[in-house]
Amino acid sequence: MSRSKAVAILGSTGSIGRNTLEVIRGDSDMRVVALSADTNCAILAEQCREFQPRYAVMADPSRAGELRERLRTAGAATEVLAGAAELCRIACLPDVDTVMAAIVGAAGLESTLSAIRAGKKVLLANKESLVMAGDLCMDLARSTGALLIPVDSEHNAIFQCLPFCDTALGSEQTKHVKKLVLTCSGGPFLRTPAERFEAITPQLACNHPKWNMGAKISVDSATLMNKGLEVIEACYLFDMEVECVEVLIHPQSIVHSMVHFEDGSVLAQLGAPDMRIPIACALAWPERMPSGADTVNLVAEEALEFKHPDLERFPCLGLGLDAARQRGLRPAVVNAVNEVAVRAFLAGKLPFSRIAGLIESVSSKIPCGKADSLAIILEVDGIARTYANELIHKRI
């Protein structure tokens, strides 16, 4: 494939979306065709003024009028669309060859599936799509020829280390792989005594020591649930059993992941903790392009450490690993409850220390079968969210 020229960014006002535009800003060959946001009219309007996309979608229809007025005042020619159906539409535009799927959470599933169904080059920053509907996504990609390129730094690192960088190959690309290693910084509470977890505030949880990310993923990194979700994603994306995916704590966030091969070789991808690196890799693949990130100076870096995670201190990781083993609908349930729990924590309605307990409680109430269809997945997602909200309400 040649370097992508026409890009649609689903979730352009979030951290990944803004970084994607920053990388594109430095490359005159790339053209932004469509952008989208949930509610952030101000940032989306500024992006439209600069990049002049043909379409801008407000996922929240109630904010579309405000965006139209902002763009009218600025003299921008961008057409404003609204609602979830329009997100799916811009993911399928004929003249778009690359779709950055960067909508956070389950809200990004249907538009990501639409891009895969249309056979696009899909830059997958929305890990929840694979967590919730891994088999559906991968089967669909193989049937349509869509190329899925992971943007999560860990999965992008594995992608770069494999000999065949085509997720549609399934087990063929990993037939000589013994083990995948996902590294993890350990988040802001790696060395915080467990008895102090009850007093953790959203501000503390969002203060990641290495990465500059949005609130939701920052909290997931603090609980290590993010790594549990990433294990599920890796199992589907690289067709691996959970027993062959290992998590290691690596506080320096320089080695982003490793691949162990059956001959004893280990390949690792290194880089600064800067999301512009995997974004640039995914945008330009199979070529390379400047990202604007600094180059790692290993002489100046502190010593690189690796150790096993403590599942007693971080039970959310264990819950993610269990979901990866069970597969079916279990990952969708865990993801749904985690989204509700994180939202409640950020709103001051649930202590940090009770996030894992809520996930475990709801998971025990929902018998999970096969994830045979999108309708079943979305139904179970809704049931899990209802249970989670009921439990949060009863405990307040």
Phi and psi in degrees as a GROMACS rama.xvg file:
@    title "Ramachandran Plot"
@    xaxis  label "Phi"
@    yaxis  label "Psi"
@TYPE xy
-85.0665  167.376  SER-2
-57.4923  135.85  ARG-3
-64.738  142.918  SER-4
-111.968  -41.2163  LYS-5
-113.927  123.057  ALA-6
-125.137  137.877  VAL-7
-113.198  132.914  ALA-8
-114.839  111.114  ILE-9
-89.326  109.361  LEU-10
93.9035  50.1544  GLY-11
-77.0336  -15.1264  SER-12
-92.4351  -6.84489  THR-13
-82.0169  -178.56  GLY-14
-59.4025  -48.4946  SER-15
-65.894  -43.0522  ILE-16
-60.8939  -44.223  GLY-17
-65.4747  -40.2253  ARG-18
-66.0433  -35.4395  ASN-19
-62.8302  -44.5946  THR-20
-65.4229  -33.2436  LEU-21
-64.6087  -41.2441  GLU-22
-66.6529  -44.3316  VAL-23
-63.5283  -33.9205  ILE-24
-55.6281  -29.9161  ARG-25
-90.009  6.39746  GLY-26
-130.934  107.842  ASP-27
-70.5866  -14.7894  SER-28
-77.5903  -17.5319  ASP-29
-95.4891  138.399  MET-30
-122.892  129.584  ARG-31
-90.0384  117.313  VAL-32
-94.4818  -36.1625  VAL-33
-149.414  145.962  ALA-34
-131.24  159.177  LEU-35
-148.635  155.578  SER-36
-145.727  164.703  ALA-37
-84.2266  -64.847  ASP-38
-131.65  -9.57329  THR-39
-82.7622  82.6012  ASN-40
-64.4614  -39.8617  CYS-41
-62.4812  -49.712  ALA-42
-67.9282  -41.5348  ILE-43
-62.6927  -39.1102  LEU-44
-62.3787  -42.2852  ALA-45
-63.298  -40.7361  GLU-46
-64.1411  -39.1251  GLN-47
-66.0036  -38.731  CYS-48
-61.1987  -40.2268  ARG-49
-78.8255  -46.1392  GLU-50
-99.0486  -11.0161  PHE-51
50.7991  53.6006  GLN-52
-69.5917  157.907  PRO-53
-70.2291  -36.1522  ARG-54
-129.187  147.502  TYR-55
-134.927  129.992  ALA-56
-113.391  127.91  VAL-57
-97.1084  113.561  MET-58
-61.9887  -34.6139  ALA-59
-87.5294  104.673  ASP-60
-58.6786  -26.1927  PRO-61
-67.8019  -15.5723  SER-62
-100.913  -2.08033  ARG-63
-64.2713  -38.9646  ALA-64
-61.0333  -41.5469  GLY-65
-62.5736  -41.7445  GLU-66
-64.2439  -42.6913  LEU-67
-58.3502  -41.8489  ARG-68
-66.7818  -42.1942  GLU-69
-60.4836  -43.0649  ARG-70
-73.0328  -34.2444  LEU-71
-62.9796  -43.931  ARG-72
-62.4188  -35.0867  THR-73
-84.7643  -7.6107  ALA-74
76.2413  20.2133  GLY-75
-80.7076  144.378  ALA-76
-94.3799  4.83965  ALA-77
-63.8759  133.869  THR-78
-84.3605  128.8  GLU-79
-94.2842  126.965  VAL-80
-117.432  165.788  LEU-81
-145.993  142.954  ALA-82
101.745  163.852  GLY-83
-63.4973  -36.1128  ALA-84
-62.2378  -33.9314  ALA-85
-74.0543  -28.3873  GLU-86
-60.1828  -44.3414  LEU-87
-64.6603  -35.6574  CYS-88
-63.9776  -48.0228  ARG-89
-70.0484  -21.0876  ILE-90
-72.8929  -14.0248  ALA-91
-114.79  5.81649  CYS-92
-55.4611  133.06  LEU-93
-57.8666  -35.9103  PRO-94
-89.1503  5.51381  ASP-95
-96.334  124.113  VAL-96
-102.027  -20.3074  ASP-97
-128.673  132.54  THR-98
-120.815  119.052  VAL-99
-86.1957  109.832  MET-100
-92.2982  91.9636  ALA-101
-123.23  18.0955  ALA-102
-73.9857  132.721  ILE-103
-77.2861  133.535  VAL-104
81.0355  -166.815  GLY-105
-60.9099  -22.1682  ALA-106
-60.7888  -19.7992  ALA-107
-92.9059  -2.33526  GLY-108
-62.7378  -52.5421  LEU-109
-66.8057  -38.6308  GLU-110
-70.0441  -33.676  SER-111
-65.2073  -44.6808  THR-112
-60.3948  -36.9126  LEU-113
-63.1504  -41.6868  SER-114
-65.1665  -40.5686  ALA-115
-65.9612  -42.6363  ILE-116
-61.0836  -32.2223  ARG-117
-83.6325  1.09808  ALA-118
73.5374  27.1141  GLY-119
-78.3177  167.042  LYS-120
-81.7123  111.246  LYS-121
-106.747  117.423  VAL-122
-90.2262  108.566  LEU-123
-93.5054  93.5671  LEU-124
-96.4746  -17.3723  ALA-125
-87.4981  83.2687  ASN-126
-62.616  -24.7675  LYS-127
-61.351  -24.6993  GLU-128
-60.8762  -44.3817  SER-129
-77.006  -33.5856  LEU-130
-62.3427  -44.4794  VAL-131
-80.4888  -39.0808  MET-132
-138.496  50.4359  ALA-133
-58.8303  -48.1119  GLY-134
-64.9552  -41.8421  ASP-135
-60.8359  -45.8066  LEU-136
-63.008  -46.7763  CYS-137
-70.6246  -40.9779  MET-138
-62.6996  -40.9703  ASP-139
-66.3991  -40.8132  LEU-140
-62.64  -40.7088  ALA-141
-67.0506  -32.9723  ARG-142
-80.2563  -28.6869  SER-143
-100.081  -13.8992  THR-144
82.4095  11.2553  GLY-145
-62.7478  141.528  ALA-146
-101.939  117.088  LEU-147
-96.6096  119.584  LEU-148
-117.369  114.939  ILE-149
-69.649  142.347  PRO-150
-105.59  -24.7379  VAL-151
-48.0039  133.885  ASP-152
-57.8392  -36.287  SER-153
-70.0068  -46.2483  GLU-154
-73.0409  -33.3598  HIS-155
-64.6571  -36.4593  ASN-156
-63.1492  -45.1313  ALA-157
-62.7198  -44.2668  ILE-158
-52.8379  -43.733  PHE-159
-71.1552  -27.3138  GLN-160
-84.5532  -18.9984  CYS-161
-78.2059  148.458  LEU-162
-69.863  -30.0738  PRO-163
-117.976  101.386  PHE-164
-86.9038  66.4379  CYS-165
-145.046  105.569  ASP-166
-64.3775  -18.5708  THR-167
-70.282  -14.9606  ALA-168
-72.937  -14.7642  LEU-169
59.6978  -131.257  GLY-170
-66.0722  -18.2004  SER-171
-61.2645  -36.0608  GLU-172
-76.3562  -17.7381  GLN-173
-119.947  19.086  THR-174
-66.3592  -21.5476  LYS-175
-105.64  10.4273  HIS-176
-89.9657  130.922  VAL-177
-90.8752  -38.2555  LYS-178
-160.045  143.974  LYS-179
-105.221  138.942  LEU-180
-118.839  118.519  VAL-181
-97.0216  123.237  LEU-182
-87.8767  160.375  THR-183
-148.629  128.877  CYS-184
-65.8917  -26.3044  SER-185
94.8075  -8.91582  GLY-186
70.3174  -173.358  GLY-187
-74.3959  -12.0807  PRO-188
-116.359  24.9505  PHE-189
-56.6002  -37.2358  LEU-190
-115.287  13.2769  ARG-191
-78.529  129.62  THR-192
-56.7135  137.32  PRO-193
-58.8641  -30.796  ALA-194
-68.3961  -12.0725  GLU-195
-95.6418  -1.19497  ARG-196
-63.7875  -30.8991  PHE-197
-60.1143  -29.7237  GLU-198
-95.8881  4.9811  ALA-199
-67.5835  131.3  ILE-200
-101.537  161.098  THR-201
-56.0893  -38.2784  PRO-202
-61.0744  -42.5149  GLN-203
-67.5043  -41.423  LEU-204
-66.5426  -29.8364  ALA-205
-88.0336  -0.484198  CYS-206
-94.0423  74.4605  ASN-207
-71.6152  138.646  HIS-208
-70.9513  -19.4196  PRO-209
-126.27  -36.0161  LYS-210
-110.391  145.432  TRP-211
-103.084  103.333  ASN-212
-133.178  174.057  MET-213
-70.9634  168.471  GLY-214
-62.7755  -44.059  ALA-215
-63.9211  -50.6035  LYS-216
-69.3354  -27.2927  ILE-217
-65.2836  -42.6836  SER-218
-66.3539  -42.0743  VAL-219
-59.9351  -36.0132  ASP-220
-70.0525  -32.8269  SER-221
-70.08  -34.7282  ALA-222
-88.1767  -11.7332  THR-223
70.9345  8.45813  LEU-224
-62.4739  -32.4824  MET-225
-55.4966  -39.5437  ASN-226
-71.6647  -34.4455  LYS-227
-62.6094  -43.615  GLY-228
-64.6978  -35.5198  LEU-229
-69.127  -31.9256  GLU-230
-63.6951  -44.426  VAL-231
-59.2599  -46.6306  ILE-232
-59.1044  -43.7061  GLU-233
-64.1084  -38.6515  ALA-234
-60.5641  -42.5194  CYS-235
-75.7567  -45.8687  TYR-236
-65.0338  -38.3476  LEU-237
-110.84  10.8544  PHE-238
53.4482  54.5293  ASP-239
-121.76  148.584  MET-240
-78.118  152.86  GLU-241
-61.6559  -29.0538  VAL-242
-65.4624  -16.2795  GLU-243
-103.065  12.8309  CYS-244
-122.13  119.929  VAL-245
-114.34  145.119  GLU-246
-109.417  129.363  VAL-247
-124.599  135.947  LEU-248
-73.7936  127.791  ILE-249
-140.302  86.4941  HIS-250
-58.7548  -25.0757  PRO-251
-77.5626  -18.0795  GLN-252
53.8229  43.5309  SER-253
-105.05  -44.9253  ILE-254
-87.6636  114  VAL-255
-88.6408  -24.9672  HIS-256
-175.098  167.859  SER-257
-138.457  152.668  MET-258
-123.989  121.045  VAL-259
-94.5936  127.16  HIS-260
-102.496  161.167  PHE-261
-67.0315  -18.2445  GLU-262
-86.578  2.89877  ASP-263
98.5291  -8.15248  GLY-264
-72.9348  147.024  SER-265
-130.211  121.87  VAL-266
-106.177  138.232  LEU-267
-132.376  150.309  ALA-268
-110.109  128.972  GLN-269
-115.988  150.864  LEU-270
-179.707  165.678  GLY-271
-64.3856  152.78  ALA-272
-74.2589  76.0734  PRO-273
-141.687  117.48  ASP-274
-66.8043  -13.3747  MET-275
-65.8045  -23.2398  ARG-276
-69.1562  -56.3476  ILE-277
-65.2656  -29.5693  PRO-278
-64.8622  -46.1167  ILE-279
-64.0133  -39.3041  ALA-280
-59.1176  -46.9981  CYS-281
-68.7426  -41.6472  ALA-282
-61.9486  -43.1406  LEU-283
-90.7267  -13.4342  ALA-284
-50.9021  133.118  TRP-285
-93.2987  12.0476  PRO-286
-92.4628  -167.968  GLU-287
-129.882  156.986  ARG-288
-148.645  157.534  MET-289
-63.5832  141.875  PRO-290
-106.269  -20.5881  SER-291
89.4279  -3.38701  GLY-292
-84.307  156.803  ALA-293
-72.6513  151.644  ASP-294
-84.6703  141.469  THR-295
-69.7286  131.953  VAL-296
-107.205  96.7534  ASN-297
-66.3162  -25.6183  LEU-298
-68.1431  -37.9776  VAL-299
-84.3298  -18.1284  ALA-300
-70.3396  152.526  GLU-301
-67.2509  164.506  GLU-302
-59.0819  140.741  ALA-303
-86.0373  126.267  LEU-304
-112.113  149.629  GLU-305
-141.862  134.897  PHE-306
-155.804  162.9  LYS-307
-76.495  145.905  HIS-308
-74.3611  153.505  PRO-309
-96.7427  104.975  ASP-310
-72.1507  -19.1689  LEU-311
-73.1826  -38.2373  GLU-312
-75.5527  -31.0518  ARG-313
-126.795  73.0531  PHE-314
-65.6454  -20.3541  PRO-315
-62.1983  -34.1662  CYS-316
-63.255  -43.5675  LEU-317
-61.5481  -38.4915  GLY-318
-65.2489  -37.3916  LEU-319
-65.9992  -41.4518  GLY-320
-64.0636  -41.057  LEU-321
-61.461  -41.6977  ASP-322
-64.6303  -35.9711  ALA-323
-64.6032  -34.8391  ALA-324
-71.285  -41.7755  ARG-325
-76.4208  -34.8949  GLN-326
54.5503  -145.008  ARG-327
57.6931  -133.535  GLY-328
-88.6792  -8.42337  LEU-329
-59.3229  -45.0252  ARG-330
-59.0652  -35.9181  PRO-331
-65.2309  -38.3439  ALA-332
-65.3587  -48.7091  VAL-333
-60.1486  -43.2791  VAL-334
-63.3856  -43.4802  ASN-335
-62.4279  -47.6979  ALA-336
-66.3364  -38.181  VAL-337
-62.3698  -41.1137  ASN-338
-61.4603  -43.3925  GLU-339
-63.7601  -43.598  VAL-340
-64.0257  -43.8526  ALA-341
-65.0746  -41.3452  VAL-342
-61.4303  -41.9688  ARG-343
-66.3991  -40.1646  ALA-344
-62.4209  -45.9933  PHE-345
-64.4113  -26.9  LEU-346
-89.543  2.4698  ALA-347
77.9845  19.2361  GLY-348
-103.575  -5.84126  LYS-349
-146.927  127.86  LEU-350
-65.3237  149.505  PRO-351
-55.0246  -39.198  PHE-352
-70.4713  -12.0289  SER-353
-104.936  4.47769  ARG-354
-62.095  -49.7022  ILE-355
-63.0532  -41.3774  ALA-356
-61.7338  -38.2089  GLY-357
-65.2277  -44.0895  LEU-358
-60.6627  -43.8909  ILE-359
-66.1158  -41.393  GLU-360
-62.7694  -47.8663  SER-361
-68.0517  -40.4443  VAL-362
-59.5045  -35.1495  SER-363
-70.9349  -18.2523  SER-364
-90.1826  -14.4608  LYS-365
-115.123  108.206  ILE-366
-69.081  130.374  PRO-367
-114.29  123.509  CYS-368
-102.033  -147.56  GLY-369
-81.8286  146.548  LYS-370
-89.4543  71.4252  ALA-371
-79.2964  -22.7659  ASP-372
-151.622  160.564  SER-373
-62.8094  -36.9336  LEU-374
-61.3721  -43.4502  ALA-375
-65.4701  -41.9397  ILE-376
-62.0668  -46.0189  ILE-377
-68.0386  -33.9991  LEU-378
-64.7067  -47.1899  GLU-379
-66.4778  -37.0054  VAL-380
-57.1624  -45.2999  ASP-381
-66.0858  -41.143  GLY-382
-61.6727  -44.3609  ILE-383
-62.6446  -40.5199  ALA-384
-65.8333  -39.2031  ARG-385
-63.1872  -48.0717  THR-386
-58.3579  -44.7142  TYR-387
-62.2825  -45.7725  ALA-388
-64.7128  -36.2229  ASN-389
-63.945  -43.5788  GLU-390
-65.7088  -40.7141  LEU-391
-61.655  -43.3467  ILE-392
-64.3442  -39.7585  HIS-393
-68.7519  -27.8404  LYS-394
-88.8872  -8.88008  ARG-395
